[in-house]
Amino acid sequence: SGERLTHPTLLDTMPDAITIAGWVKPDATGMSSTQCWLSKINDTTYPFEMLWLRFNMSGSTPNVIGSSGFSAGTYFNCNSDVTWVDDTWYHVAFTWDADGCAIYIDGDLRGSDDAGIMSDVIVGRNPVDLSIGTAANASKLFKGIIDDVKLYDSVLSASDLQIFYHSAPGITTYD
């Protein structure tokens, strides 16, 4: 509906390890390039810091589910190999620590990068809200539904993320 949820100080200081997870159901209607389902960006003071959890399009075709970051003058991307399908629920989990970042889609590792933990995102700068449903500056509106977003101050294991995915109502698993 174009709504967004914000928190003024969450992730102002980054923990040494983090997992951000949630259920997302994108709708590409009218989407041009990128839509964020969670972000924390300081784009008012260089060198800015940012974290975007996003869905991308390539032209008018769904492309990747991924993340982008910029910290201490370095960009990093952690993209999945998933070409997303419109109007489909995905459990997306993003983890990172000193060893790098990883993205899990529906409980499976689908992308990683060796970029270590971001520096403290906003400390000493012009803080902006953590946003769910848009980029922090209210651009890149997420078109779809977001549910059950959780932030952890540790990197959850692949088996933990599998359990979260497979324990959701309506998910059928096959051995």
BELTACOR-V552489 format. One record per helix or strand of 2 or more residues. SS is the DSSP state (A for helix, B for strand). FROM is the first residue (numbers start at 0). TO is the last residue. Records with the same first field share a line. If there is no record, write none. Layout:
BEGIN
SS: FROM-TO, FROM-TO
END
This chain:
BEGIN
B: 4-6, 17-25, 33-41, 48-57, 60-70, 73-78, 88-96, 99-104, 107-112, 129-131, 143-151
A: 157-165
END
